[in-house]
Amino acid sequence: MSLSIIDELPKNEIYNDGISGLKLSYRYLKNKNKKTIVFLHGYNGNSKSWAYQFKFFKHNYSLISFDFPGFGESDNMKDPDMFKVSDLIIRALENLKIKEYYIIGHSMGGMLAQILSTNNNSSVIKMVLSCTHKGYSMKYKKPLREPYNKRLQERHELSDVEYGKLRISKMLPGFQDKKIFDFLCLISQETSSEAIVCGGSSMQILDTTDILSKIKVPCLILTGSEDIVVSREKSLFLYDKIKNALHIEIKGVGHAPYCENALKFNEKISSFLST
């Protein structure tokens, strides 16, 4: 199955990292003399997840979306953590000579965005955190926490299509928009077992509590009123700890506001970035 909005995305490109030896895949739309938005996807996603944002922002910004290690065409990272992934992305951006940028991170990508904006990184102009939190604060990477371990089991047992549909139906129970449901399923079904382990172990050991006060850039925190994955309270913890934070709740959406109500999501971000 193919969806036209995904087909409109730039083709994947590869950054070969000399330090880690890893390949990092990304989609890059470069507009001369336009500031860059960096997009970081969630656990059910990949660099294709931002198709509706590429369509909306493509005339006013340069746009780049990365595949987290293990996702898309990015190599799996052994012994992963968000700090290593952050360093890898910073090196990729430096290699592309992208010196200043906005960051938009959703869920897992929002956790990564918090690290990116504090990791001695003066390149970040503003940051948007969508449906995310500080991490799970666990002391170990193995075994995976029970919900992630169950995903791993399901990934082994189900076909790609079955896995994609299961993940999205659990994330957005009762969701009625077939076009958006198919969009999310098409992307989720590409998630590999390696991606589940790499992303899951990175999130479960993360706790950004001690670094939130170091975030100096203006930050927009977006939540969905119907989100059953990340509670409002978890996101508001970030709002309380980040100095220059603004919170907006988008009504009637769950854990995928970037496509459930792409227009509202994009307009809120556009207004924030331009002021």
Secondary structure, 3 states (H helix, E strand, C coil): CCCHHHHCCCCEEEEECCCCCCEEEEEEECCCCCCEEEEECCCCCCHHHHHHHHHHHCCCCEEEEECCCCCCCCCCCCCCCHHHHHHHHHHHHHHCCCCCEEEEEECHHHHHHHHHCCCCCCCEEEEEEECCCCCCCCCCCCCCCHHHHHHHHHHHHCCHHHHHHHHHHHHCCCCCCHHHHHHHHHHHCCCCHHHHHHHHHHHHCCCCHHHHHHCCCCEEEEEECCCCCCCHHHHHHHHHHCCCEEEEEECCCCCCHHHHCHHHHHHHHHHHHHC
